[in-house]
Amino acid sequence: MSGRHQRTPSDPVLSNSDIIAFLAGQLADCENHWSLGTFGALAEFTRDVAEPVTITREAHAVTAVTERGGLRLEATQDTRLTASESATRTSWNHRVALCQPEASSAMGRRDALTELGPDEEALRPQDRAAILFDLGLDALQADACIRVSDPELAATLRNCTGRNVFEAGNPAMSFIVSAGPHRVFISRVGRIEVFQPIPPPDGKSPEGPHTHVLPKLLRHKRTHAATEPIPQGWVPCAHLYPAHPVKDGLGRPLDFEMQRHERFQAMLDLFGDPDAVKLKQQVISAVECGSDPFAATIPADRIARAITRVALRQLQMSRGASAALASWLQAFDRALIDDMSSEEAVQGHP
């Protein structure tokens, strides 16, 4: 098996109108989830099966709004879609990133609470007179904002502008959490708005649209998790998380659903790194042929190892156990073997 070189998406796979058509189709499926933000600060948009939603499609944008939040996605001439998978402890994650070149991905990069004025781009007309405040998180590809309609809260926050919201003695975040204004996260490919209240510091995020702001992660100044193989020079500005074949949107396990699996594999063929897709197919073919795993020349880099683990786990879930698969798991995925052994021990199996 040959080495791999990560794709640089210099040429568009789809036109702008094709990207919007793809996104509109995915947005129509309530089982898909969405996010926008950066490493350590994220807004998420989801909706329930029976939840009323208004979906609007334009030439270069698509919008969905519910009573709990909204999402708008746009396609620019630089927008590219990048699909990828990554290994978790015993399963895998998958996603499609809406990427921009690093040079054109930058937003405000403010590092202090800043008043921006009325939110004229709000998804709902009734919110366009409310005042946006940038939290000043200094993230490259996203402005994390709140939208304030209460004049008293706006006046209070104006007294805190120009200061970092995490600065010792700054009361801004306590005012924000207590009041629970709308959160509005904006990037070059759109925005997510969250209308639901902010949970208390010791509370649990509500189901449906919500946000996370984690100062410890923000300090790393990363644009995305190290496990996501984004092509060099590109930045993920929003994400689609298609329905997963072995877990629901809350991470609870499901029986393997082949249709969900096949839908994402088709996206991976379209938008994934061709070398990564090729390596994965080589691993699957080698297992099916009963090849010796110790004779395989899997590249030694972290991403190639993750691709191999994902391929083996998907075979395990979709086709069941085999002697060849057991050998490959033993060679390349001890974490899964150890987890399966622990589960058997708990259940009383030999």
Secondary structure, DSSP 8 states (H G I E B T S, - for coil): ----------S-SS-HHHHHHHHHHHHT-TT-EEEEEETTEEEEE---TT---EEEE-SSEEEEE-SSEEEEEE--TT-EEEEEEEE-SSSEEEEEEEEEEHHHH------S-EEEEE-TT-SSGGGTTSEEEE-----SS-EEEEEE--HHHHHHHHTTTTS-TTSTT--HHHHHHHH--EEEEEETTEEEEE-S----TTS---SSSEEEE-HHHHTT--SS-TTS---TTEEEEEEEE---SSB-TTS-B----HHHHHHHHHHHHHHS-HHHHHHHHHHHHHHHTT--GGG----SSHHHHHHHHHHHHHHHHHH---HHHHHHHHHH-HHHHHHHHHHHHHHT--
